[in-house]
Amino acid sequence: MASPKDSRTDEIMQATLAELNNQLKVVDELLRDLESKFERGLIDIGRYTLLQKDYLGQRFDIVGRIEAITTNAPTEPHKPVSEKIGWGKITVDPVNLRQSLSEKFDLEEIKDLCFDLNIDFDDLRGEGKKVRELVAYCQRHDRLEELTTRIATLWPGVLQSGADRRE
């Protein structure tokens, strides 16, 4: 027979799971609404990207808390998303990153990458693919991890030659 303490703990756990599932539904609705607004041209790519990143981070945290409760695992402290999904902390060697981008990406792919990161390709100095300028821009604005993560998301395995290193 379950003790009153165990019963109360189960009730609290069930209530917490119900609340987390409600939060998950709200975030999913926000993501759908954001996508709809973007498709209809009601928000620009920069705002869309920032909000999407925020909502996906919230979603990831909620799902992690649900999994922790259902598996009786302790919740982990806040970590960057790259660590949570098993990539570990990403450290970036800008020289190797520049070389990899120069060798493996064409002009259109570099332009797409800039667009995805809300970096105006035409504002980067230089001619041609502007890879050096893109890497330098990201380094100056503390966005090398974001650049590397985006590349790894779009083209898995392409940077495994040393441009990024998982710790």
HELIX and SHEET records of a PDB file:
HELIX    1   1 PRO A    4  GLU A   39  1                                  36    
HELIX    2   2 ILE A   45  THR A   70  1                                  26    
HELIX    3   3 VAL A   81  LYS A   84  1                                   4    
HELIX    4   4 PRO A   94  LYS A  104  1                                  11    
HELIX    5   5 LEU A  107  ASP A  116  1                                  10    
HELIX    6   6 PHE A  121  ASP A  123  5                                   3    
HELIX    7   7 VAL A  131  ARG A  140  1                                  10    
HELIX    8   8 LEU A  144  LEU A  154  1                                  11    
SHEET    1   A 2 ILE A  90  VAL A  92  0                                        
SHEET    2   A 2 ASP A 164  ARG A 166 -1                                        
END                                                                             
